[in-house]
Amino acid sequence: MQIRRQDVPSIAMYVAWTIALVATGGAIFIGEVMGQTPCVLCWYQRIFMFPLALILGLACFKGDLGGAKYGLLVAVPGLLIAGWHTSLYFGLISQAIAPCSQGVSCTDANMTIWGAVPLPLLSTLSFTAIAALLLIALRKEKS
C-alpha cells in the first residue's frame, strides 16, 4: 500500500488522535485500576489531554483538518505543563516552586510506570508528538 502525499494530513490527525486516546486511557488506568493518585501537575495535564481525545476524534470523523487548530490550542499548554513537570521530576527546576505542597508529590519516586519510565516524561513525549503531528496536518492543509 502506498501512502499518497495528500493523505499525510489525515494520517497525522489520526495518529495524533490515537496518541491522545492511548494517553487518556493510560491516565485513567493508572489512576483508577492501579490506584496511583495523580499529583497536582498530573491533574492539569489531564485537563488538557482528555479534551484532545474528543476534539481530535470529532475532527477525524468529520474529516475536518481545521480541527488541528483547536487541538493545537489545547496541546501546547499541556506540553508546557508536562515540560515543567518533567523538569521538576529530573531536578532541573527547584522543588521550591512545585505546586504540590500537600498530597501526592509531583516528584515522587512512584511517578513511574513499570518502575522505570517517568510518567511526566511520557506525558511530555505525548504532548510533543501530538503538537508536531497537528503542525504537520496544518502545514499540509495550507499547501
N, C-alpha and C positions, 0 to 999 in steps of 0.2 A: 504494500500500500504506500502510495506516495502522498506526502503532505504538500498541498498547493500553498503558494505564498499568501493567497487571500484568506486561507483558513487559519493562519497564525494568530490573529487577534482573538478569534473564537476559542481556539485551543488554549491560549494564555488565560482567558477568562475562566474556562472550565478547570484548568489546573489550579488557578488561584482559589476558586470556589472549593475544590477538593481539599486544598490545604486548610482553608477556613473550617470546613466540616470536620476534618480529622483533628484539628486543634481544639475545636469546640467539644467534640466527643471525648477527646483526651482529658480536657479540663474537667468535664462532668464525671468521667470515670475516676480520675484521681481524687476528686473531692467526695463523690457520693459512694463509690464502690470501695476504693482503697482507704477512705476515711481520713484523708490528709486535709486538714483545714487550710484554706488559702490565706495568705498574708494580705496586707492592705494593697500592696502593689499588684499582687495577683488578681485581686478583685477589679482594680482599674483596667488591667489588661483584658480581663473577661468582658468588661463593659464595652470594649472596642472590638474584641474578636467575635463575640456571639452575633452581633448585628451583621458582621461581614458574611457569615454563613447565609443569612436571609437575603441581604442586598444582592450579593453575587449570584445566589441561586435564582432569584427572580429575574435578574438581568440575563442570565444564561437561558432560562426557559423562554423568555420573550425575545431572545436574540438581539438584545439591546446592548451594544458595546458602550454606549454612553453611561451605562451603569458603572463602568470602571472609574468614572469621575467621582461618583458618590462613594464607591468603595475606597478610593484613594484618600478621600477626606476622612474616612474612619480609620484606615490603616496607618496613616502617618502619625497621628497622636498615639496610637497603640505602639508603634515602633519606638517612639521617643520614650514612652514609659518603660517598655521592655528593655531598651538600651540602658536606661538609668538603673533598672533593677539588676541587670547583668553586671553593670559596673559596680554596684553596691555589693553584689554577691562575690565578685572576684577581688574586692577590696580596692578598686581603682578610685572610688569615691568614699569619703569619710562616712562612717556609720552615724556620725553626729547629725547628719541631715536626713537620715532614714525616717519615714513616717510611721514605722511600726514600734512605737513606744509601748504599746500594750498588745497583748495577744500574741499571735504567731510572728516570729521574727522574719523579716524579709531576707535575711542572710543565713537562716538556719541550715544546718548540715543536712536536714531531712528534705531540703528543697531539690531533691534529685529523683530521677526515675531510674530504676534498676541499680540504685546506689552509685551511679557514676555520672549520668548525664544531668547537668543542672537544668531545672525547669525554666529559669529566666533565660538561659541561653537558647533553649528550644523555642521559647516564645519570640525572642529576638529574631531567630532564623526564620520562623514562620511569617512574622510581620514583614521582614525584609523580602522574602520570596514573593509574598502576596503583592507588596508595593511594586516590586520590579516587574512582575507579570502584568499588573494593571497598567504600568507605564508602557509596556510593550503593546498592550491592547489599544491604548490611547494613541500611541505613535502611529500604529498601522491604520487606525481609524481615520486619521487626518490625511494620509497619503492616498 
